[in-house]
Amino acid sequence: MKELVEYIVKALVDKPEDVRVNEVKSEKTVILELKVDQQDIGKVIGKQGRIIKAIRVVINAAAAKSMTRVVLEILD
Amino acid sequence: MKFVEGEGKTVDEAVEKALKELGALKDEVQVEVMEEIESKGLFGFGLSKSVKVKVSLLENNESGNLKSKSKEILSRILELMDIKAEVIAKETKETVELEIRTEDAAILIGKRGQTLNSLQELITLMVNKGGVEIRKRFVLDTEDYRRRRSEVLVNLAQRSAQDVLKTRQEIELEPMIPQERYIIHSTLQDYPKIMTQSRGEGIDRRVVILPK
């Protein structure tokens, strides 16, 4: 899941080398904490949260296969 | 024109090397064999041959690039989603169609096509970011979903139009992506007493059907 988020986000930002994803696992939930360069935050969120929403939909579809819940948070 | 020279024992090998250096695919380049050097091995044993080729990146490769690049990105995402799938890319004048063959189509489509549409949006952005100038629309499909959905939408448009005619009241449909709104607009464009508009911004944009 972490790798999926990394792959997508790195392709969207100007500074892929500054993309970090930290995975916090508990029993049925995975929390992914995403950190990108300050300048890139808008590119990941998008107008009205459009892009981050699309990313969340995709990771939730992937998570549905493994019966887990995934929460994606952006740290700033 | 950007080019790289490659050398190898065979033309294929030389081209392969050059492609790697260019970071290009075979259908994006032009290959020219420059020289074949034959040298006899010691005592005439083992004729060794080496080929030099010039591999040039085609200037006009953007569309081919779009196709292979989007296919590559989508395949990788599906792999990371743990979805076994085969991606078939087709190109038309205005679109690159990426058809996904998989047993997990239901997961991939999602509620009202939400997952497929999100993937479509991300792929468009990701390909775009790579510096290729986008001149085509990317359409993702699996198990003929787009055609089935289009039938549903044409139906919805016609039924709603009838209701509007009866009640003389406008009807606002649920939010849709551009390609779906287009289906509604074009279905109703020849209805004499009906008008369609889009309202709202971004993911909230929806078609409104009103009496003329």
HADDOCK unambig.tbl for C-alpha pairs under 7 A between the chains (distance, minus, plus):
assign (segid A and resid 3 and name CA) (segid B and resid 80 and name CA) 6.97 0.50 0.50
assign (segid A and resid 4 and name CA) (segid B and resid 77 and name CA) 6.63 0.50 0.50
assign (segid A and resid 4 and name CA) (segid B and resid 80 and name CA) 5.37 0.50 0.50
assign (segid A and resid 4 and name CA) (segid B and resid 81 and name CA) 6.82 0.50 0.50
assign (segid A and resid 11 and name CA) (segid B and resid 126 and name CA) 5.35 0.50 0.50
assign (segid A and resid 11 and name CA) (segid B and resid 129 and name CA) 6.70 0.50 0.50
assign (segid A and resid 12 and name CA) (segid B and resid 125 and name CA) 6.82 0.50 0.50
assign (segid A and resid 12 and name CA) (segid B and resid 126 and name CA) 5.69 0.50 0.50
assign (segid A and resid 12 and name CA) (segid B and resid 129 and name CA) 6.22 0.50 0.50
assign (segid A and resid 50 and name CA) (segid B and resid 203 and name CA) 6.92 0.50 0.50
assign (segid A and resid 54 and name CA) (segid B and resid 118 and name CA) 4.60 0.50 0.50
assign (segid A and resid 57 and name CA) (segid B and resid 115 and name CA) 5.91 0.50 0.50
assign (segid A and resid 57 and name CA) (segid B and resid 118 and name CA) 6.74 0.50 0.50
assign (segid A and resid 58 and name CA) (segid B and resid 115 and name CA) 5.91 0.50 0.50
assign (segid A and resid 58 and name CA) (segid B and resid 118 and name CA) 6.77 0.50 0.50
assign (segid A and resid 58 and name CA) (segid B and resid 119 and name CA) 6.65 0.50 0.50
assign (segid A and resid 61 and name CA) (segid B and resid 107 and name CA) 6.10 0.50 0.50
assign (segid A and resid 61 and name CA) (segid B and resid 108 and name CA) 6.98 0.50 0.50
assign (segid A and resid 61 and name CA) (segid B and resid 115 and name CA) 6.98 0.50 0.50
assign (segid A and resid 62 and name CA) (segid B and resid 81 and name CA) 4.87 0.50 0.50
assign (segid A and resid 62 and name CA) (segid B and resid 82 and name CA) 7.00 0.50 0.50
